[in-house]
Amino acid sequence: MVQEAALTALASAADSSQEHFQKYYDAVMPYLKAILMNATDKSNRMLRAKSMECISLVGMAVGKQKFKDDAKQVMEVLMTLQGSQMEADDPITSYMLQAWARLCKCLGQDFLPYMSVVMPPLLQSAQLKPDVSVTSAGPEDENGESDDEGVETITLGDKRIGIRTSLLEEKATACNMLCCYADELKEGFFPWIDQVTTTLVPLIKFYFHEEVRKAAISAMPELLRSAKLAIEKGQAQGRDKSYLKQLSDYIVPALVEAMHKEPEPQICASILESLNESIQLSGTLLDQNQVRSAVEGVKEVIVASTNRRIERTERARAEDFDSEEEELLREENEQEDEIFDQIGDCLGTLVKTFKTSFIPFFDELSMYLTPMLGKNKSPEERRIAICIFDDVAEHCREAAVRYYDTYLPSLLEACMSENPDVRQAAVYGIGICAECGGSAFRPHTGEALSRLYNVIKHPNALDLDNAMAYDNAVSALGKICRFHRDIIDVSQVIPAWLSCLPIKNDLIEAKLVHEQLCVMLEQSERELLGHNNQYLPKIVSVFAEILCAGKDLATEQTASRMVNLLRQLQATLPPSVLASTWSSLQPQQQLALQSVLSS
């Protein structure tokens, strides 16, 4: 017992310290291998199982280079064990399944030769039938306790259902391991895709055990990814894209159907997450009917979630509502937010994939999304509804203009939200509409400017929580300067925008904004430099700061654009103007620009 505990502690230390464990490896591994090879008595079964666990965790911690020589020996022992007859209740079975998967994670593609040994018993464990007994329930069965520790019972009406849990745990472990192998081996997993898919797809609706369902659901995108990579790399045994379509036609409808029936909100969020990844991998291989059924499923999930929230609000009004119940409600509402998060990702992927051909579906969804914009909704619901509109505005461009009157007022209002994530989604959407909306955006320009100024000028605008919303507001302001300069007071708006540059928190947005600055300088140098070149020092110092930051704030292309613009200004502006501009820079900025301009 003490030895087992020591092995568990060592495994935990290795797992926590990762590569730092390397210096103890040579002292520890011989002991571990000795136990694995010599603890063969029945009384030592658990000790041997723990040694497998410890060896595989140490191997993962120290990495392939350090572990690979010992790994061969360890795998020989495991292969011998795998081939021997083991008793049904031998704990080694489950530990061995997990050890194999860790060894795979450690060795990567070098593990492939062992897969033919590992997979048959793993598939067998994943295909275990639940051991279920149904008996009549007497009045004493109310508590659902069973005399047999390994059996869990539930009473349904007048029936008492007993399920042997040890088998289900082995099944769940096996399903998890299959998911691990597909994830780790990518295209190398291709030869097993058919068998694993036919085993796992039905288990998406295995209502006896949550862990089995979760593992099956998580494996779906991994199987598609493995097939896609194998086809792209020519390792798919002659199979082509039609095979991926076949696989996708089997997996995506199964996930959608499960979404309709899943009783657990947490697992519903997992289904949406896997569906989202599967749609990303399948792309335009999905047909209209599959998109329609996915959208119908999402509508159902929104309705069910909204109803659960209403029911919780009722519960909170009950007389016996206490702090414990309140904590429970908070956790349940967080789960609901996770569902909406996944809905947003899923619909966003459909919009990005199908662009304007998704518009008819968005028309149907709008009646479900617009109520989510209400001030009485959770910040997460509001954020998701705004993000979905943002995606439609960005990817459907002119075709999305007809929704501006419905959604833009809510976006403008959301700029004042207490929640920084809602603010960020709102100002990002305003920027997209300013860029893509043309004349449809004009009526909203004045109010958009005032709301963006509020976000930018807020006393805490640059606090860490608010910085992303700030950067996106600056980006939106720049887009109004660029695309609507004829209807704004340029002498006010351009200096306000320039004073915020460079932006440094949202690095994706930063690269776009700084490229936009170059485009605007190329297109309308006069307006941007201002009367008597008054904004020149600011623009040059912004360029200097961006160029000093390396690749973080600008792409290579934008950086070379900046250098060219600086050279042009050097060549065309009077020396006195250049001298005063130069003197306004910090010493390190002067040095950076000198080295850039002279190289």
FENFEN-V735152 format. One record per helix or strand of 2 or more residues. SS is the DSSP state (H for helix, E for strand). FROM is the first residue (numbers start at 1). TO is the last residue. If there is no record, write none. Layout:
{{SS FROM TO} {SS FROM TO}}
This chain:
{{H 2 38} {H 42 62} {H 64 83} {H 92 126} {E 132 136} {H 139 141} {E 151 156} {E 159 164} {H 165 205} {H 210 232} {H 241 261} {H 265 285} {H 288 317} {H 323 373} {H 379 414} {H 420 436} {H 439 442} {H 445 457} {H 467 483} {H 485 487} {H 490 498} {H 507 523} {H 525 529} {H 531 533} {H 536 548} {H 556 572} {H 575 583} {H 587 598}}
